[in-house]
Amino acid sequence: MPLNTWRSANDRVIEAFLPELAKQLRRPQADVRRTGILATEFPNQWVRVYYGDNRKTADSVCDFGFAFPVISRRKEAIAVFALNAGYFTFNHLCIVAVRGSRLAKREKIIWGPEQWWA
């Protein structure tokens, strides 16, 4: 993907999730819109997205390092903001887990089937 296209796609994800993103970053929306996400705001954690209703039999799995998820109930979507990979949007019918490192065996489920229709 050309760099201009990648940047444009990242900008669209920021704009689409701006209210939730600003709240998570604890900064005003105007500030986030102006500066984007600062490198220091990316945590040393990994985000894994499983498609399907069971982690053991997931249809697809995506891993992101130095990343954080933002869940938007109003959009029925989840955005993952990753320092080096960029920003991605997933529909809410997935399982989202965070881990302390790429090799960590333990992960914390922060979104799953029990939240889909709650």
C-alpha positions in Angstrom: 0.0 0.0 0.0 1.4 3.4 -0.9 2.4 5.6 2.1 -0.2 8.3 1.2 -3.0 5.7 1.1 -1.9 4.2 4.4 -1.8 7.7 6.1 -5.2 8.5 4.6 -6.7 5.3 5.9 -5.2 5.9 9.4 -6.7 9.4 9.4 -10.2 8.0 8.5 -10.0 5.6 11.5 -9.0 8.4 13.9 -11.9 10.5 12.6 -14.4 7.7 12.8 -13.5 6.8 16.4 -12.6 10.3 17.6 -15.0 10.6 20.6 -14.0 7.2 22.0 -10.3 7.7 21.2 -10.1 11.1 22.8 -11.7 9.7 25.9 -9.3 6.8 26.1 -6.3 9.0 25.6 -7.7 11.5 28.1 -7.2 14.4 25.7 -9.7 16.8 24.0 -11.0 15.7 20.6 -9.5 18.8 18.9 -6.1 18.0 20.3 -6.2 14.4 19.1 -7.4 15.5 15.7 -4.6 18.0 15.5 -1.7 15.9 16.7 -2.9 12.3 16.2 -1.7 9.6 18.6 1.6 10.4 20.2 4.2 7.6 20.2 4.3 7.7 24.0 0.6 6.9 24.1 1.0 3.4 22.7 1.3 0.8 25.5 3.7 -2.0 25.7 1.0 -4.6 25.1 -0.3 -6.8 22.4 -3.9 -6.9 21.0 -5.3 -10.1 19.5 -8.6 -10.1 17.5 -10.3 -13.4 17.0 -13.1 -13.7 14.4 -15.8 -16.1 15.5 -17.4 -16.8 18.9 -14.7 -19.2 20.2 -11.0 -18.4 20.5 -10.0 -22.1 20.0 -11.8 -22.4 16.7 -11.5 -18.8 15.4 -11.9 -18.3 11.7 -9.2 -15.7 11.6 -6.7 -14.2 14.2 -4.9 -10.8 14.0 -2.1 -9.8 16.3 -0.9 -6.2 16.9 2.1 -5.1 19.0 2.4 -1.9 20.9 -1.3 -1.4 20.3 -4.6 -0.7 22.1 -8.2 -1.3 21.2 -11.1 1.2 21.2 -14.5 -0.2 21.4 -17.4 1.8 20.1 -20.9 0.5 21.0 -22.5 3.4 18.9 -20.7 2.2 15.8 -20.9 -1.5 16.6 -17.2 -1.6 15.8 -13.7 -1.9 17.3 -10.6 0.0 16.2 -7.1 -1.3 16.9 -4.4 1.4 17.0 -1.0 -0.1 16.5 2.2 2.0 16.6 3.9 0.4 13.6 1.2 -1.4 11.7 -1.4 1.4 11.6 -5.0 1.6 12.5 -7.7 -1.0 11.7 -11.4 -1.3 12.1 -13.3 -4.6 12.9 -17.0 -5.2 13.3 -18.1 -6.0 16.8 -18.7 -9.7 16.2 -15.2 -10.7 17.3 -13.3 -11.5 20.5 -10.6 -8.9 21.6 -7.9 -9.8 24.0 -4.8 -8.0 25.3 -1.5 -9.5 26.4 1.6 -8.1 28.1 3.9 -9.4 25.3 3.8 -11.3 22.1 4.8 -14.5 23.8 2.6 -14.2 26.9 0.4 -17.2 27.4 -2.2 -15.4 29.5 -4.5 -12.8 27.9 -7.4 -10.8 29.2 -10.6 -10.9 27.1 -12.0 -7.3 27.0 -14.7 -7.9 24.4 -16.5 -11.1 23.4 -19.8 -12.8 22.6 -21.4 -11.8 25.9 -21.0 -8.1 24.9 -22.1 -8.3 21.3 -25.7 -7.6 21.9 -25.7 -6.3 25.5 
